[in-house]
Amino acid sequence: MNVFYIPPMPFLLFILLFASLSGAADGMRIAHVDSKLIFEGYKGTRKAQEEYDRQVAKWEQQANLLQKELGYVKERLEKQSLMLSEEQKRELEAEYARRDTELKNFIEKIYGRNGELLKENEKVSSPIIALIKKAVTEIALGEGYDYVLDRATGAVLFWKNENDLTQKVLDYLNSR
């Protein structure tokens, strides 16, 4: 499971289209990269992925434990229902409801729309994204490119292989 995503750049495409239509593209140097290949090939990604996976495994263990506890209370309620007094039965039903709510709240807290999983993803991937952007910028400036497009976003329809900076960026990152 990869934790990485670079959003598409529609504004950049608009600028490039406008520049090419207005004649400003004369002499413009444009290169391209595949950020997905860079991210997957970068050594630092593996460490980040392992860190992310460890945290996800902890959350899964917690969820499994809460699920087991809920199952245990449900089983007691089903098997002992006829032998319990009304008060004991209500107490067990209340415990079941409490544990069910606890499990649902935990799942929402971790896996919900603004959950910890998303925050962990951001925490782990943000430094890598910043490194990739910095490496692309340094290489593009060093080689005199005006624009570098990202093929992984689907924003490029045609490219020359000799303008592909993907391997250079990957080598640059992995040599550090």
C-alpha positions as CSV (number, residue, x, y, z in Angstrom):
1,M,0.0,0.0,0.0
2,N,1.5,3.3,-1.0
3,V,0.9,6.4,1.0
4,F,1.8,8.9,-1.6
5,Y,-0.3,11.2,-3.8
6,I,0.7,14.4,-5.7
7,P,-2.4,16.2,-6.8
8,P,-2.9,17.1,-10.5
9,M,-1.7,20.4,-11.8
10,P,-4.5,21.9,-14.0
11,F,-3.3,25.4,-13.5
12,L,0.2,24.6,-14.8
13,L,-1.3,23.0,-17.9
14,F,-3.4,26.1,-18.4
15,I,-0.2,28.3,-18.2
16,L,1.6,26.0,-20.7
17,L,-1.3,26.0,-23.1
18,F,-1.6,29.8,-22.9
19,A,2.2,30.3,-23.3
20,S,2.3,28.0,-26.3
21,L,-0.7,29.7,-28.0
22,S,0.8,33.2,-27.4
23,G,4.2,32.3,-28.9
24,A,6.0,32.6,-25.5
25,A,6.9,28.9,-25.7
26,D,9.7,29.6,-28.2
27,G,12.9,28.3,-26.7
28,M,11.1,27.0,-23.7
29,R,12.5,23.8,-22.2
30,I,10.1,21.3,-20.8
31,A,11.0,18.1,-19.0
32,H,8.9,15.4,-17.4
33,V,9.1,13.0,-14.5
34,D,7.0,10.2,-13.1
35,S,6.6,11.0,-9.4
36,K,5.1,7.6,-8.8
37,L,8.2,5.8,-10.0
38,I,10.4,8.2,-8.1
39,F,8.4,7.7,-4.9
40,E,8.5,3.9,-5.3
41,G,12.2,3.8,-6.2
42,Y,13.4,6.1,-3.4
43,K,15.1,4.3,-0.6
44,G,13.5,6.6,2.0
45,T,10.1,5.5,1.0
46,R,10.6,2.0,2.2
47,K,11.5,3.2,5.7
48,A,8.5,5.5,5.7
49,Q,6.3,2.7,4.5
50,E,7.5,0.4,7.2
51,E,6.9,3.1,9.9
52,Y,3.4,3.6,8.5
53,D,2.7,-0.1,8.4
54,R,3.8,-0.6,12.0
55,Q,1.4,2.1,13.1
56,V,-1.5,0.7,11.1
57,A,-0.8,-2.8,12.6
58,K,-1.0,-1.3,16.1
59,W,-4.4,0.2,15.3
60,E,-5.6,-3.1,13.8
61,Q,-4.5,-4.9,17.0
62,Q,-6.5,-2.4,19.0
63,A,-9.5,-2.7,16.8
64,N,-9.3,-6.5,17.0
65,L,-9.1,-6.4,20.8
66,L,-12.1,-4.2,21.0
67,Q,-14.0,-6.5,18.6
68,K,-13.1,-9.5,20.7
69,E,-14.3,-7.8,23.9
70,L,-17.5,-6.9,22.2
71,G,-17.9,-10.5,21.0
72,Y,-17.3,-11.8,24.4
73,V,-20.0,-9.7,25.9
74,K,-22.4,-10.6,23.1
75,E,-21.7,-14.3,23.6
76,R,-22.3,-14.0,27.4
77,L,-25.6,-12.1,26.7
78,E,-26.8,-14.8,24.3
79,K,-25.7,-17.8,26.4
80,Q,-26.7,-16.5,29.8
81,S,-29.7,-14.5,28.9
82,L,-32.2,-16.9,30.3
83,M,-30.3,-17.4,33.6
84,L,-29.8,-13.7,34.4
85,S,-32.1,-11.5,36.4
86,E,-33.6,-8.5,34.6
87,E,-31.2,-6.2,36.3
88,Q,-28.1,-8.3,35.3
89,K,-29.4,-8.6,31.8
90,R,-29.9,-4.8,31.5
91,E,-26.3,-4.3,32.9
92,L,-24.9,-6.7,30.3
93,E,-26.9,-5.1,27.5
94,A,-25.6,-1.7,28.7
95,E,-22.0,-3.0,28.7
96,Y,-22.6,-4.4,25.2
97,A,-23.9,-1.0,24.0
98,R,-21.0,0.8,25.6
99,R,-18.4,-1.5,24.0
100,D,-20.1,-1.3,20.7
101,T,-20.0,2.5,20.8
102,E,-16.4,2.3,21.9
103,L,-15.5,0.2,18.9
104,K,-17.4,2.4,16.5
105,N,-15.8,5.6,17.9
106,F,-12.4,4.0,17.7
107,I,-12.9,3.0,14.0
108,E,-14.2,6.5,13.2
109,K,-11.2,8.1,15.1
110,I,-8.7,6.0,13.2
111,Y,-10.2,5.3,9.8
112,G,-12.8,8.1,9.5
113,R,-12.7,11.0,7.1
114,N,-10.3,13.0,9.3
115,G,-8.9,10.1,11.1
116,E,-5.5,9.2,12.4
117,L,-4.7,7.0,9.4
118,L,-4.9,10.1,7.1
119,K,-2.8,12.1,9.5
120,E,-0.2,9.4,9.7
121,N,-0.2,9.2,5.9
122,E,0.5,12.9,5.7
123,K,3.1,12.8,8.5
124,V,5.0,10.0,6.7
125,S,4.7,11.1,3.1
126,S,5.0,14.9,3.4
127,P,8.8,14.9,4.0
128,I,9.3,12.6,1.0
129,I,7.1,14.8,-1.2
130,A,9.1,17.8,-0.2
131,L,12.4,16.0,-1.0
132,I,11.2,15.0,-4.4
133,K,10.0,18.5,-5.2
134,K,13.3,19.9,-4.0
135,A,15.3,17.4,-6.1
136,V,13.2,18.1,-9.2
137,T,13.7,21.8,-8.7
138,E,17.5,21.5,-8.3
139,I,17.9,19.3,-11.3
140,A,15.6,21.3,-13.5
141,L,17.3,24.6,-12.6
142,G,20.8,23.0,-13.0
143,E,19.8,21.7,-16.5
144,G,18.0,24.8,-17.6
145,Y,14.4,23.5,-17.8
146,D,11.5,26.0,-17.7
147,Y,8.9,23.5,-16.7
148,V,8.8,19.9,-15.4
149,L,5.6,18.0,-15.7
150,D,4.5,14.9,-13.8
151,R,3.4,12.0,-15.9
152,A,1.9,10.2,-12.8
153,T,-0.9,12.8,-12.7
154,G,-1.9,12.0,-16.2
155,A,-1.3,15.5,-17.3
156,V,1.2,14.7,-20.2
157,L,0.0,13.2,-23.5
158,F,3.4,13.1,-25.2
159,W,7.0,13.2,-24.1
160,K,10.4,12.6,-25.5
161,N,12.4,10.1,-23.5
162,E,15.5,12.2,-23.5
163,N,13.6,14.9,-21.5
164,D,12.7,12.4,-18.8
165,L,14.3,13.4,-15.5
166,T,12.8,10.5,-13.5
167,Q,15.9,8.5,-13.1
168,K,18.1,11.5,-12.4
169,V,15.8,12.6,-9.6
170,L,15.7,9.1,-8.2
171,D,19.6,8.8,-8.4
172,Y,19.9,12.2,-6.8
173,L,17.6,11.2,-3.9
174,N,19.1,7.8,-3.4
175,S,22.7,9.1,-3.4
176,R,22.1,11.3,-0.4
